[in-house]
Amino acid sequence: MIATGMTTLKERIAAAMLACVGWCALALQYYLLSGITHEMGLSWGASLLRFLSYFTIQCNVLVALVLSAFALREKHSEWTVHPFERSAIASYIAVVAVVYIASLRDLWEPQGAQWLADVLLHYFMPLAYLAFWLVSMHKAGLRWYDPLLWLIYPLFYLGFVLVHGRWTGFYPYPFVM
Amino acid sequence: MAKLVENAIGVLLVFLAAGYAVLAISRLLARREPV
């Protein structure tokens, strides 16, 4: 199956279901993290900032937003949007899964609800989004230098993590401290 | 600091590789999409 240039009802339902899983996984992860940060005595704002300081979380928010937009958009206006953003997000969420599998998953052993959130955010949503992007999203029109432009966001993220880390002493990943 | 720069360059190269993989797949599949 290839992207046809038209959004079918089946595609919109699939996008809505995947978006729903994504939002639920994010809510679960926030609930679990806020329990820990509450015990540490962090304020609500600091807790939210810590939650959003994970690249995994930011990317999953982007994925859930794109899938929600895909599910809610008007049928014929779907393809007026340039594929730049959707393909960029495909590359980001692929990196989330690859880096997690290659260097982070052995650092901890999540159990119970944390295991579920971990699987949904690091494995299921990346695979689901990439599959959806492959099958249902318009991909024509990308330029050879677009992947270079896609580096702007990770660079901004790196700056944010370093500033946030210097300010709070918290670094979400061991390779950026 | 040197380790941080080394890690940052490594991660950015992973992003670049993923970006060009996505671009290559897009180009391949876009040929089959209607204009």
N, CA and C atoms of all chains as a GROMACS GRO file, in nm:
protein
  636
    1MET      N    1   0.085  -0.120   0.000
    1MET     CA    2   0.000   0.000   0.000
    1MET      C    3   0.088   0.125   0.000
    2ILE      N    4   0.051   0.226  -0.076
    2ILE     CA    5   0.126   0.351  -0.078
    2ILE      C    6   0.034   0.467  -0.047
    3ALA      N    7   0.095   0.582  -0.014
    3ALA     CA    8   0.015   0.701   0.013
    3ALA      C    9  -0.054   0.743  -0.116
    4THR      N   10  -0.183   0.763  -0.109
    4THR     CA   11  -0.260   0.792  -0.228
    4THR      C   12  -0.279   0.941  -0.252
    5GLY      N   13  -0.244   1.022  -0.152
    5GLY     CA   14  -0.268   1.165  -0.166
    5GLY      C   15  -0.403   1.205  -0.111
    6MET      N   16  -0.483   1.110  -0.070
    6MET     CA   17  -0.612   1.139  -0.010
    6MET      C   18  -0.620   1.070   0.125
    7THR      N   19  -0.683   1.134   0.220
    7THR     CA   20  -0.698   1.072   0.350
    7THR      C   21  -0.826   0.993   0.352
    8THR      N   22  -0.814   0.863   0.374
    8THR     CA   23  -0.934   0.781   0.381
    8THR      C   24  -0.983   0.778   0.525
    9LEU      N   25  -1.108   0.734   0.540
    9LEU     CA   26  -1.166   0.724   0.674
    9LEU      C   27  -1.086   0.626   0.759
   10LYS      N   28  -1.043   0.515   0.697
   10LYS     CA   29  -0.965   0.414   0.770
   10LYS      C   30  -0.835   0.474   0.823
   11GLU      N   31  -0.770   0.556   0.739
   11GLU     CA   32  -0.645   0.618   0.782
   11GLU      C   33  -0.669   0.715   0.897
   12ARG      N   34  -0.777   0.789   0.889
   12ARG     CA   35  -0.807   0.885   0.995
   12ARG      C   36  -0.841   0.814   1.126
   13ILE      N   37  -0.912   0.701   1.115
   13ILE     CA   38  -0.943   0.625   1.237
   13ILE      C   39  -0.814   0.568   1.297
   14ALA      N   40  -0.728   0.514   1.209
   14ALA     CA   41  -0.600   0.458   1.258
   14ALA      C   42  -0.518   0.568   1.325
   15ALA      N   43  -0.514   0.686   1.262
   15ALA     CA   44  -0.438   0.798   1.321
   15ALA      C   45  -0.496   0.838   1.456
   16ALA      N   46  -0.629   0.840   1.465
   16ALA     CA   47  -0.694   0.878   1.590
   16ALA      C   48  -0.662   0.776   1.700
   17MET      N   49  -0.663   0.648   1.665
   17MET     CA   50  -0.634   0.544   1.765
   17MET      C   51  -0.488   0.552   1.812
   18LEU      N   52  -0.397   0.572   1.716
   18LEU     CA   53  -0.256   0.583   1.752
   18LEU      C   54  -0.230   0.708   1.836
   19ALA      N   55  -0.296   0.818   1.798
   19ALA     CA   56  -0.281   0.943   1.875
   19ALA      C   57  -0.330   0.921   2.018
   20CYS      N   58  -0.439   0.848   2.030
   20CYS     CA   59  -0.496   0.821   2.162
   20CYS      C   60  -0.397   0.740   2.248
   21VAL      N   61  -0.336   0.638   2.186
   21VAL     CA   62  -0.235   0.558   2.258
   21VAL      C   63  -0.118   0.648   2.300
   22GLY      N   64  -0.076   0.735   2.208
   22GLY     CA   65   0.035   0.825   2.237
   22GLY      C   66   0.004   0.918   2.354
   23TRP      N   67  -0.114   0.981   2.352
   23TRP     CA   68  -0.149   1.074   2.461
   23TRP      C   69  -0.160   0.998   2.593
   24CYS      N   70  -0.218   0.877   2.589
   24CYS     CA   71  -0.231   0.796   2.712
   24CYS      C   72  -0.094   0.759   2.768
   25ALA      N   73  -0.001   0.722   2.678
   25ALA     CA   74   0.134   0.686   2.722
   25ALA      C   75   0.203   0.806   2.786
   26LEU      N   76   0.185   0.923   2.726
   26LEU     CA   77   0.245   1.045   2.781
   26LEU      C   78   0.185   1.079   2.918
   27ALA      N   79   0.052   1.063   2.927
   27ALA     CA   80  -0.014   1.092   3.056
   27ALA      C   81   0.035   0.995   3.163
   28LEU      N   82   0.048   0.867   3.126
   28LEU     CA   83   0.097   0.767   3.221
   28LEU      C   84   0.239   0.801   3.267
   29GLN      N   85   0.325   0.836   3.171
   29GLN     CA   86   0.463   0.868   3.206
   29GLN      C   87   0.470   0.992   3.296
   30TYR      N   88   0.384   1.091   3.267
   30TYR     CA   89   0.383   1.211   3.350
   30TYR      C   90   0.337   1.178   3.492
   31TYR      N   91   0.235   1.094   3.501
   31TYR     CA   92   0.183   1.053   3.632
   31TYR      C   93   0.293   0.983   3.713
   32LEU      N   94   0.365   0.892   3.648
   32LEU     CA   95   0.471   0.817   3.716
   32LEU      C   96   0.586   0.909   3.757
   33LEU      N   97   0.625   0.998   3.666
   33LEU     CA   98   0.737   1.088   3.696
   33LEU      C   99   0.698   1.189   3.803
   34SER      N  100   0.574   1.239   3.798
   34SER     CA  101   0.532   1.339   3.896
   34SER      C  102   0.527   1.278   4.036
   35GLY      N  103   0.501   1.146   4.045
   35GLY     CA  104   0.505   1.080   4.176
   35GLY      C  105   0.646   1.086   4.236
   36ILE      N  106   0.745   1.063   4.150
   36ILE     CA  107   0.885   1.066   4.196
   36ILE      C  108   0.927   1.209   4.231
   37THR      N  109   0.893   1.304   4.142
   37THR     CA  110   0.937   1.443   4.166
   37THR      C  111   0.865   1.503   4.288
   38HIS      N  112   0.741   1.457   4.313
   38HIS     CA  113   0.669   1.504   4.431
   38HIS      C  114   0.743   1.460   4.558
   39GLU      N  115   0.791   1.333   4.556
   39GLU     CA  116   0.868   1.282   4.671
   39GLU      C  117   0.998   1.360   4.690
   40MET      N  118   1.053   1.408   4.577
   40MET     CA  119   1.178   1.486   4.584
   40MET      C  120   1.152   1.629   4.628
   41GLY      N  121   1.026   1.668   4.637
   41GLY     CA  122   0.992   1.803   4.681
   41GLY      C  123   0.994   1.907   4.572
   42LEU      N  124   0.992   1.862   4.445
   42LEU     CA  125   0.991   1.958   4.334
   42LEU      C  126   0.853   2.019   4.317
   43SER      N  127   0.850   2.144   4.271
   43SER     CA  128   0.723   2.211   4.247
   43SER      C  129   0.657   2.153   4.122
   44TRP      N  130   0.531   2.190   4.100
   44TRP     CA  131   0.458   2.142   3.982
   44TRP      C  132   0.528   2.187   3.854
   45GLY      N  133   0.572   2.312   3.852
   45GLY     CA  134   0.639   2.365   3.732
   45GLY      C  135   0.771   2.294   3.705
   46ALA      N  136   0.850   2.274   3.812
   46ALA     CA  137   0.980   2.206   3.795
   46ALA      C  138   0.958   2.062   3.749
   47SER      N  139   0.853   2.001   3.799
   47SER     CA  140   0.821   1.863   3.761
   47SER      C  141   0.784   1.856   3.612
   48LEU      N  142   0.703   1.952   3.570
   48LEU     CA  143   0.663   1.956   3.428
   48LEU      C  144   0.784   1.983   3.338
   49LEU      N  145   0.870   2.073   3.383
   49LEU     CA  146   0.990   2.105   3.305
   49LEU      C  147   1.082   1.983   3.294
   50ARG      N  148   1.093   1.909   3.403
   50ARG     CA  149   1.175   1.788   3.401
   50ARG      C  150   1.115   1.685   3.304
   51PHE      N  151   0.983   1.672   3.308
   51PHE     CA  152   0.913   1.579   3.217
   51PHE      C  153   0.942   1.617   3.072
   52LEU      N  154   0.933   1.747   3.043
   52LEU     CA  155   0.951   1.793   2.905
   52LEU      C  156   1.097   1.801   2.863
   53SER      N  157   1.188   1.779   2.957
   53SER     CA  158   1.329   1.786   2.922
   53SER      C  159   1.379   1.658   2.856
   54TYR      N  160   1.296   1.555   2.852
   54TYR     CA  161   1.334   1.432   2.782
   54TYR      C  162   1.302   1.446   2.634
   55PHE      N  163   1.398   1.414   2.550
   55PHE     CA  164   1.374   1.421   2.405
   55PHE      C  165   1.265   1.322   2.364
   56THR      N  166   1.263   1.207   2.430
   56THR     CA  167   1.159   1.106   2.405
   56THR      C  168   1.020   1.165   2.424
   57ILE      N  169   1.004   1.240   2.532
   57ILE     CA  170   0.873   1.299   2.562
   57ILE      C  171   0.838   1.403   2.456
   58GLN      N  172   0.933   1.492   2.426
   58GLN     CA  173   0.906   1.596   2.326
   58GLN      C  174   0.868   1.535   2.192
   59CYS      N  175   0.941   1.432   2.152
   59CYS     CA  176   0.912   1.369   2.022
   59CYS      C  177   0.777   1.300   2.023
   60ASN      N  178   0.745   1.234   2.134
   60ASN     CA  179   0.615   1.168   2.142
   60ASN      C  180   0.500   1.268   2.144
   61VAL      N  181   0.524   1.386   2.202
   61VAL     CA  182   0.422   1.493   2.195
   61VAL      C  183   0.403   1.535   2.049
   62LEU      N  184   0.514   1.552   1.977
   62LEU     CA  185   0.506   1.590   1.835
   62LEU      C  186   0.432   1.483   1.755
   63VAL      N  187   0.466   1.357   1.781
   63VAL     CA  188   0.401   1.246   1.710
   63VAL      C  189   0.251   1.246   1.737
   64ALA      N  190   0.214   1.260   1.864
   64ALA     CA  191   0.072   1.260   1.900
   64ALA      C  192   0.000   1.379   1.838
   65LEU      N  193   0.067   1.495   1.832
   65LEU     CA  194   0.006   1.614   1.770
   65LEU      C  195  -0.017   1.593   1.620
   66VAL      N  196   0.084   1.538   1.552
   66VAL     CA  197   0.071   1.516   1.407
   66VAL      C  198  -0.039   1.414   1.379
   67LEU      N  199  -0.041   1.306   1.457
   67LEU     CA  200  -0.144   1.204   1.435
   67LEU      C  201  -0.284   1.260   1.466
   68SER      N  202  -0.292   1.343   1.570
   68SER     CA  203  -0.423   1.405   1.603
   68SER      C  204  -0.466   1.497   1.490
   69ALA      N  205  -0.371   1.576   1.438
   69ALA     CA  206  -0.403   1.667   1.328
   69ALA      C  207  -0.446   1.588   1.205
   70PHE      N  208  -0.376   1.478   1.180
   70PHE     CA  209  -0.411   1.392   1.066
   70PHE      C  210  -0.553   1.339   1.080
   71ALA      N  211  -0.588   1.302   1.203
   71ALA     CA  212  -0.721   1.244   1.226
   71ALA      C  213  -0.831   1.350   1.217
   72LEU      N  214  -0.798   1.475   1.251
   72LEU     CA  215  -0.902   1.577   1.261
   72LEU      C  216  -0.915   1.667   1.139
   73ARG      N  217  -0.814   1.665   1.052
   73ARG     CA  218  -0.816   1.759   0.939
   73ARG      C  219  -0.928   1.728   0.839
   74GLU      N  220  -0.963   1.833   0.765
   74GLU     CA  221  -1.060   1.816   0.658
   74GLU      C  222  -1.003   1.720   0.554
   75LYS      N  223  -1.089   1.640   0.497
   75LYS     CA  224  -1.045   1.535   0.405
   75LYS      C  225  -0.956   1.586   0.292
   76HIS      N  226  -0.996   1.694   0.227
   76HIS     CA  227  -0.924   1.736   0.107
   76HIS      C  228  -0.811   1.836   0.133
   77SER      N  229  -0.807   1.891   0.254
   77SER     CA  230  -0.700   1.986   0.282
   77SER      C  231  -0.578   1.918   0.342
   78GLU      N  232  -0.588   1.788   0.362
   78GLU     CA  233  -0.480   1.713   0.428
   78GLU      C  234  -0.345   1.733   0.360
   79TRP      N  235  -0.343   1.729   0.230
   79TRP     CA  236  -0.215   1.727   0.159
   79TRP      C  237  -0.167   1.865   0.117
   80THR      N  238  -0.232   1.969   0.170
   80THR     CA  239  -0.181   2.103   0.144
   80THR      C  240  -0.060   2.132   0.232
   81VAL      N  241  -0.040   2.050   0.334
   81VAL     CA  242   0.073   2.070   0.424
   81VAL      C  243   0.196   2.004   0.364
   82HIS      N  244   0.308   2.077   0.368
   82HIS     CA  245   0.433   2.021   0.316
   82HIS      C  246   0.479   1.905   0.404
   83PRO      N  247   0.536   1.799   0.346
   83PRO     CA  248   0.577   1.683   0.426
   83PRO      C  249   0.701   1.706   0.511
   84PHE      N  250   0.756   1.827   0.504
   84PHE     CA  251   0.879   1.860   0.577
   84PHE      C  252   0.870   1.821   0.725
   85GLU      N  253   0.764   1.868   0.792
   85GLU     CA  254   0.753   1.845   0.936
   85GLU      C  255   0.731   1.698   0.969
   86ARG      N  256   0.643   1.634   0.894
   86ARG     CA  257   0.610   1.494   0.924
   86ARG      C  258   0.730   1.403   0.904
   87SER      N  259   0.809   1.431   0.800
   87SER     CA  260   0.928   1.350   0.775
   87SER      C  261   1.036   1.380   0.878
   88ALA      N  262   1.047   1.506   0.918
   88ALA     CA  263   1.142   1.542   1.023
   88ALA      C  264   1.109   1.465   1.151
   89ILE      N  265   0.980   1.462   1.184
   89ILE     CA  266   0.938   1.391   1.305
   89ILE      C  267   0.966   1.241   1.291
   90ALA      N  268   0.951   1.188   1.170
   90ALA     CA  269   0.984   1.046   1.147
   90ALA      C  270   1.131   1.021   1.180
   91SER      N  271   1.219   1.112   1.138
   91SER     CA  272   1.361   1.092   1.167
   91SER      C  273   1.388   1.106   1.317
   92TYR      N  274   1.321   1.201   1.384
   92TYR     CA  275   1.344   1.221   1.527
   92TYR      C  276   1.298   1.098   1.608
   93ILE      N  277   1.180   1.048   1.574
   93ILE     CA  278   1.127   0.937   1.655
   93ILE      C  279   1.205   0.809   1.626
   94ALA      N  280   1.262   0.799   1.505
   94ALA     CA  281   1.349   0.685   1.475
   94ALA      C  282   1.474   0.691   1.562
   95VAL      N  283   1.529   0.812   1.578
   95VAL     CA  284   1.648   0.828   1.664
   95VAL      C  285   1.614   0.795   1.809
   96VAL      N  286   1.494   0.834   1.853
   96VAL     CA  287   1.451   0.801   1.990
   96VAL      C  288   1.462   0.650   2.013
   97ALA      N  289   1.407   0.572   1.920
   97ALA     CA  290   1.408   0.426   1.936
   97ALA      C  291   1.550   0.370   1.925
   98VAL      N  292   1.624   0.416   1.826
   98VAL     CA  293   1.759   0.362   1.801
   98VAL      C  294   1.853   0.392   1.919
   99VAL      N  295   1.853   0.517   1.964
   99VAL     CA  296   1.943   0.554   2.075
   99VAL      C  297   1.903   0.482   2.202
  100TYR      N  298   1.772   0.468   2.224
  100TYR     CA  299   1.727   0.398   2.345
  100TYR      C  300   1.773   0.252   2.343
  101ILE      N  301   1.751   0.187   2.230
  101ILE     CA  302   1.789   0.046   2.218
  101ILE      C  303   1.941   0.029   2.226
  102ALA      N  304   2.013   0.120   2.162
  102ALA     CA  305   2.158   0.106   2.155
  102ALA      C  306   2.230   0.142   2.285
  103SER      N  307   2.180   0.242   2.358
  103SER     CA  308   2.262   0.286   2.471
  103SER      C  309   2.189   0.315   2.602
  104LEU      N  310   2.057   0.310   2.605
  104LEU     CA  311   1.989   0.349   2.728
  104LEU      C  312   1.911   0.237   2.796
  105ARG      N  313   1.864   0.141   2.719
  105ARG     CA  314   1.771   0.043   2.778
  105ARG      C  315   1.837  -0.044   2.885
  106ASP      N  316   1.968  -0.061   2.876
  106ASP     CA  317   2.036  -0.146   2.974
  106ASP      C  318   2.067  -0.072   3.104
  107LEU      N  319   2.038   0.058   3.107
  107LEU     CA  320   2.069   0.137   3.226
  107LEU      C  321   1.967   0.119   3.338
  108TRP      N  322   1.850   0.065   3.305
  108TRP     CA  323   1.746   0.046   3.408
  108TRP      C  324   1.657  -0.072   3.371
  109GLU      N  325   1.576  -0.114   3.468
  109GLU     CA  326   1.483  -0.223   3.444
  109GLU      C  327   1.345  -0.182   3.493
  110PRO      N  328   1.270  -0.112   3.409
  110PRO     CA  329   1.137  -0.066   3.452
  110PRO      C  330   1.043  -0.184   3.479
  111GLN      N  331   0.956  -0.165   3.577
  111GLN     CA  332   0.860  -0.269   3.614
  111GLN      C  333   0.718  -0.212   3.609
  112GLY      N  334   0.621  -0.299   3.591
  112GLY     CA  335   0.480  -0.262   3.600
  112GLY      C  336   0.440  -0.152   3.503
  113ALA      N  337   0.377  -0.047   3.559
  113ALA     CA  338   0.326   0.063   3.475
  113ALA      C  339   0.442   0.136   3.405
  114GLN      N  340   0.557   0.144   3.473
  114GLN     CA  341   0.671   0.212   3.411
  114GLN      C  342   0.721   0.133   3.289
  115TRP      N  343   0.713   0.000   3.299
  115TRP     CA  344   0.750  -0.084   3.184
  115TRP      C  345   0.656  -0.056   3.067
  116LEU      N  346   0.526  -0.044   3.098
  116LEU     CA  347   0.428  -0.019   2.992
  116LEU      C  348   0.456   0.116   2.924
  117ALA      N  349   0.478   0.219   3.005
  117ALA     CA  350   0.507   0.352   2.949
  117ALA      C  351   0.635   0.347   2.866
  118ASP      N  352   0.733   0.275   2.917
  118ASP     CA  353   0.862   0.262   2.848
  118ASP      C  354   0.844   0.197   2.711
  119VAL      N  355   0.771   0.088   2.707
  119VAL     CA  356   0.748   0.017   2.581
  119VAL      C  357   0.669   0.104   2.483
  120LEU      N  358   0.565   0.171   2.534
  120LEU     CA  359   0.483   0.254   2.446
  120LEU      C  360   0.562   0.371   2.387
  121LEU      N  361   0.641   0.438   2.471
  121LEU     CA  362   0.709   0.560   2.427
  121LEU      C  363   0.837   0.533   2.346
  122HIS      N  364   0.904   0.421   2.376
  122HIS     CA  365   1.032   0.395   2.309
  122HIS      C  366   1.025   0.293   2.196
  123TYR      N  367   0.921   0.210   2.195
  123TYR     CA  368   0.911   0.106   2.093
  123TYR      C  369   0.783   0.120   2.010
  124PHE      N  370   0.670   0.116   2.079
  124PHE     CA  371   0.543   0.111   2.004
  124PHE      C  372   0.517   0.236   1.922
  125MET      N  373   0.524   0.354   1.986
  125MET     CA  374   0.492   0.478   1.914
  125MET      C  375   0.590   0.506   1.800
  126PRO      N  376   0.723   0.487   1.822
  126PRO     CA  377   0.814   0.505   1.708
  126PRO      C  378   0.780   0.413   1.591
  127LEU      N  379   0.759   0.286   1.620
  127LEU     CA  380   0.728   0.192   1.512
  127LEU      C  381   0.594   0.226   1.446
  128ALA      N  382   0.496   0.260   1.528
  128ALA     CA  383   0.363   0.292   1.475
  128ALA      C  384   0.369   0.417   1.388
  129TYR      N  385   0.439   0.521   1.435
  129TYR     CA  386   0.446   0.644   1.356
  129TYR      C  387   0.521   0.620   1.225
  130LEU      N  388   0.633   0.547   1.233
  130LEU     CA  389   0.710   0.521   1.110
  130LEU      C  390   0.628   0.440   1.011
  131ALA      N  391   0.554   0.343   1.062
  131ALA     CA  392   0.468   0.263   0.973
  131ALA      C  393   0.361   0.351   0.910
  132PHE      N  394   0.300   0.438   0.993
  132PHE     CA  395   0.195   0.526   0.942
  132PHE      C  396   0.251   0.625   0.840
  133TRP      N  397   0.370   0.676   0.871
  133TRP     CA  398   0.436   0.770   0.778
  133TRP      C  399   0.466   0.699   0.645
  134LEU      N  400   0.515   0.576   0.655
  134LEU     CA  401   0.548   0.500   0.533
  134LEU      C  402   0.424   0.475   0.447
  135VAL      N  403   0.316   0.437   0.513
  135VAL     CA  404   0.198   0.390   0.440
  135VAL      C  405   0.104   0.504   0.400
  136SER      N  406   0.084   0.599   0.489
  136SER     CA  407  -0.027   0.693   0.469
  136SER      C  408   0.009   0.839   0.450
  137MET      N  409   0.134   0.876   0.473
  137MET     CA  410   0.164   1.020   0.465
  137MET      C  411   0.233   1.056   0.334
  138HIS      N  412   0.196   1.172   0.285
  138HIS     CA  413   0.252   1.223   0.161
  138HIS      C  414   0.401   1.256   0.183
  139LYS      N  415   0.487   1.212   0.089
  139LYS     CA  416   0.631   1.230   0.111
  139LYS      C  417   0.702   1.307   0.000
  140ALA      N  418   0.633   1.337  -0.107
  140ALA     CA  419   0.698   1.405  -0.219
  140ALA      C  420   0.732   1.550  -0.183
  141GLY      N  421   0.836   1.602  -0.245
  141GLY     CA  422   0.868   1.744  -0.229
  141GLY      C  423   0.980   1.774  -0.133
  142LEU      N  424   1.040   1.672  -0.074
  142LEU     CA  425   1.152   1.698   0.017
  142LEU      C  426   1.277   1.734  -0.064
  143ARG      N  427   1.358   1.824  -0.009
  143ARG     CA  428   1.481   1.867  -0.077
  143ARG      C  429   1.602   1.798  -0.015
  144TRP      N  430   1.714   1.793  -0.088
  144TRP     CA  431   1.831   1.718  -0.041
  144TRP      C  432   1.887   1.774   0.087
  145TYR      N  433   1.866   1.904   0.110
  145TYR     CA  434   1.923   1.966   0.231
  145TYR      C  435   1.825   1.970   0.348
  146ASP      N  436   1.704   1.916   0.332
  146ASP     CA  437   1.609   1.916   0.444
  146ASP      C  438   1.663   1.845   0.569
  147PRO      N  439   1.733   1.728   0.554
  147PRO     CA  440   1.787   1.665   0.677
  147PRO      C  441   1.886   1.755   0.752
  148LEU      N  442   1.953   1.845   0.680
  148LEU     CA  443   2.041   1.940   0.750
  148LEU      C  444   1.958   2.039   0.831
  149LEU      N  445   1.846   2.084   0.773
  149LEU     CA  446   1.758   2.176   0.846
  149LEU      C  447   1.693   2.107   0.966
  150TRP      N  448   1.670   1.976   0.954
  150TRP     CA  449   1.608   1.901   1.065
  150TRP      C  450   1.700   1.895   1.186
  151LEU      N  451   1.828   1.926   1.169
  151LEU     CA  452   1.922   1.924   1.282
  151LEU      C  453   1.901   2.045   1.375
  152ILE      N  454   1.830   2.146   1.325
  152ILE     CA  455   1.813   2.268   1.406
  152ILE      C  456   1.744   2.235   1.539
  153TYR      N  457   1.639   2.153   1.531
  153TYR     CA  458   1.565   2.120   1.654
  153TYR      C  459   1.651   2.043   1.754
  154PRO      N  460   1.722   1.934   1.713
  154PRO     CA  461   1.809   1.867   1.811
  154PRO      C  462   1.916   1.960   1.868
  155LEU      N  463   1.965   2.054   1.787
  155LEU     CA  464   2.065   2.148   1.837
  155LEU      C  465   2.005   2.240   1.944
  156PHE      N  466   1.883   2.289   1.917
  156PHE     CA  467   1.813   2.370   2.017
  156PHE      C  468   1.788   2.288   2.144
  157TYR      N  469   1.750   2.160   2.123
  157TYR     CA  470   1.723   2.073   2.237
  157TYR      C  471   1.849   2.057   2.322
  158LEU      N  472   1.962   2.036   2.255
  158LEU     CA  473   2.089   2.021   2.326
  158LEU      C  474   2.119   2.146   2.410
  159GLY      N  475   2.097   2.263   2.350
  159GLY     CA  476   2.117   2.388   2.422
  159GLY      C  477   2.026   2.397   2.542
  160PHE      N  478   1.900   2.359   2.523
  160PHE     CA  479   1.802   2.363   2.631
  160PHE      C  480   1.844   2.271   2.746
  161VAL      N  481   1.888   2.148   2.711
  161VAL     CA  482   1.926   2.050   2.813
  161VAL      C  483   2.047   2.100   2.893
  162LEU      N  484   2.142   2.161   2.823
  162LEU     CA  485   2.262   2.209   2.891
  162LEU      C  486   2.230   2.327   2.984
  163VAL      N  487   2.144   2.418   2.937
  163VAL     CA  488   2.106   2.533   3.020
  163VAL      C  489   2.022   2.485   3.140
  164HIS      N  490   1.925   2.398   3.111
  164HIS     CA  491   1.839   2.343   3.217
  164HIS      C  492   1.923   2.264   3.318
  165GLY      N  493   2.019   2.187   3.267
  165GLY     CA  494   2.105   2.107   3.353
  165GLY      C  495   2.194   2.193   3.441
  166ARG      N  496   2.250   2.299   3.382
  166ARG     CA  497   2.334   2.390   3.460
  166ARG      C  498   2.254   2.457   3.571
  167TRP      N  499   2.126   2.485   3.539
  167TRP     CA  500   2.038   2.556   3.631
  167TRP      C  501   1.988   2.464   3.743
  168THR      N  502   1.951   2.340   3.707
  168THR     CA  503   1.887   2.251   3.805
  168THR      C  504   1.977   2.134   3.849
  169GLY      N  505   2.083   2.108   3.774
  169GLY     CA  506   2.167   1.994   3.806
  169GLY      C  507   2.113   1.863   3.751
  170PHE      N  508   2.004   1.872   3.673
  170PHE     CA  509   1.943   1.750   3.618
  170PHE      C  510   1.971   1.739   3.468
  171TYR      N  511   2.029   1.626   3.429
  171TYR     CA  512   2.053   1.597   3.288
  171TYR      C  513   1.978   1.468   3.253
  172PRO      N  514   1.888   1.473   3.155
  172PRO     CA  515   1.805   1.355   3.128
  172PRO      C  516   1.880   1.236   3.070
  173TYR      N  517   1.993   1.261   3.005
  173TYR     CA  518   2.067   1.152   2.942
  173TYR      C  519   2.214   1.158   2.982
  174PRO      N  520   2.275   1.041   3.006
  174PRO     CA  521   2.414   1.041   3.053
  174PRO      C  522   2.514   1.096   2.951
  175PHE      N  523   2.478   1.095   2.823
  175PHE     CA  524   2.572   1.143   2.722
  175PHE      C  525   2.563   1.294   2.696
  176VAL      N  526   2.478   1.364   2.772
  176VAL     CA  527   2.476   1.511   2.759
  176VAL      C  528   2.500   1.576   2.895
  177MET      N  529   2.602   1.530   2.966
  177MET     CA  530   2.637   1.593   3.094
  177MET      C  531   2.788   1.604   3.108
  178MET      N  532   3.420   1.841   2.918
  178MET     CA  533   3.374   1.925   2.806
  178MET      C  534   3.403   1.860   2.672
  179ALA      N  535   3.526   1.807   2.657
  179ALA     CA  536   3.563   1.741   2.531
  179ALA      C  537   3.474   1.619   2.507
  180LYS      N  538   3.444   1.548   2.616
  180LYS     CA  539   3.357   1.429   2.605
  180LYS      C  540   3.217   1.471   2.561
  181LEU      N  541   3.167   1.582   2.618
  181LEU     CA  542   3.035   1.632   2.582
  181LEU      C  543   3.029   1.667   2.434
  182VAL      N  544   3.131   1.737   2.386
  182VAL     CA  545   3.136   1.776   2.244
  182VAL      C  546   3.140   1.651   2.156
  183GLU      N  547   3.221   1.554   2.199
  183GLU     CA  548   3.232   1.428   2.124
  183GLU      C  549   3.096   1.357   2.118
  184ASN      N  550   3.028   1.350   2.233
  184ASN     CA  551   2.896   1.285   2.238
  184ASN      C  552   2.794   1.362   2.154
  185ALA      N  553   2.799   1.496   2.165
  185ALA     CA  554   2.702   1.579   2.091
  185ALA      C  555   2.721   1.559   1.940
  186ILE      N  556   2.845   1.555   1.895
  186ILE     CA  557   2.870   1.533   1.752
  186ILE      C  558   2.821   1.395   1.711
  187GLY      N  559   2.846   1.296   1.795
  187GLY     CA  560   2.800   1.160   1.767
  187GLY      C  561   2.649   1.153   1.752
  188VAL      N  562   2.579   1.216   1.847
  188VAL     CA  563   2.432   1.214   1.842
  188VAL      C  564   2.381   1.289   1.720
  189LEU      N  565   2.443   1.402   1.688
  189LEU     CA  566   2.399   1.478   1.570
  189LEU      C  567   2.423   1.399   1.442
  190LEU      N  568   2.529   1.320   1.439
  190LEU     CA  569   2.553   1.236   1.322
  190LEU      C  570   2.446   1.127   1.310
  191VAL      N  571   2.401   1.077   1.424
  191VAL     CA  572   2.290   0.979   1.423
  191VAL      C  573   2.165   1.045   1.366
  192PHE      N  574   2.138   1.169   1.409
  192PHE     CA  575   2.022   1.243   1.356
  192PHE      C  576   2.037   1.264   1.205
  193LEU      N  577   2.158   1.298   1.163
  193LEU     CA  578   2.181   1.323   1.020
  193LEU      C  579   2.159   1.195   0.940
  194ALA      N  580   2.211   1.084   0.993
  194ALA     CA  581   2.194   0.954   0.923
  194ALA      C  582   2.046   0.919   0.915
  195ALA      N  583   1.974   0.938   1.025
  195ALA     CA  584   1.830   0.909   1.024
  195ALA      C  585   1.758   1.000   0.926
  196GLY      N  586   1.798   1.127   0.923
  196GLY     CA  587   1.735   1.222   0.831
  196GLY      C  588   1.754   1.181   0.685
  197TYR      N  589   1.876   1.143   0.650
  197TYR     CA  590   1.900   1.105   0.511
  197TYR      C  591   1.837   0.970   0.477
  198ALA      N  592   1.824   0.882   0.577
  198ALA     CA  593   1.752   0.756   0.554
  198ALA      C  594   1.605   0.786   0.523
  199VAL      N  595   1.548   0.877   0.602
  199VAL     CA  596   1.408   0.918   0.581
  199VAL      C  597   1.393   0.983   0.442
  200LEU      N  598   1.490   1.069   0.406
  200LEU     CA  599   1.484   1.135   0.276
  200LEU      C  600   1.492   1.033   0.162
  201ALA      N  601   1.582   0.935   0.177
  201ALA     CA  602   1.598   0.833   0.073
  201ALA      C  603   1.470   0.752   0.055
  202ILE      N  604   1.410   0.714   0.167
  202ILE     CA  605   1.284   0.637   0.160
  202ILE      C  606   1.174   0.723   0.099
  203SER      N  607   1.171   0.852   0.139
  203SER     CA  608   1.070   0.944   0.083
  203SER      C  609   1.083   0.954  -0.068
  204ARG      N  610   1.207   0.972  -0.115
  204ARG     CA  611   1.230   0.985  -0.260
  204ARG      C  612   1.186   0.859  -0.333
  205LEU      N  613   1.218   0.746  -0.271
  205LEU     CA  614   1.184   0.616  -0.332
  205LEU      C  615   1.033   0.598  -0.343
  206LEU      N  616   0.963   0.627  -0.233
  206LEU     CA  617   0.818   0.604  -0.232
  206LEU      C  618   0.740   0.716  -0.299
  207ALA      N  619   0.797   0.837  -0.301
  207ALA     CA  620   0.726   0.951  -0.359
  207ALA      C  621   0.705   0.933  -0.510
  208ARG      N  622   0.792   0.854  -0.572
  208ARG     CA  623   0.775   0.830  -0.717
  208ARG      C  624   0.643   0.760  -0.746
  209ARG      N  625   0.593   0.688  -0.646
  209ARG     CA  626   0.470   0.612  -0.666
  209ARG      C  627   0.346   0.689  -0.622
  210GLU      N  628   0.368   0.812  -0.571
  210GLU     CA  629   0.254   0.892  -0.526
  210GLU      C  630   0.203   0.980  -0.639
  211PRO      N  631   0.073   1.005  -0.644
  211PRO     CA  632   0.021   1.098  -0.743
  211PRO      C  633   0.068   1.239  -0.715
  212VAL      N  634   0.090   1.318  -0.820
  212VAL     CA  635   0.137   1.457  -0.804
  212VAL      C  636   0.021   1.545  -0.761
   0.00000   0.00000   0.00000
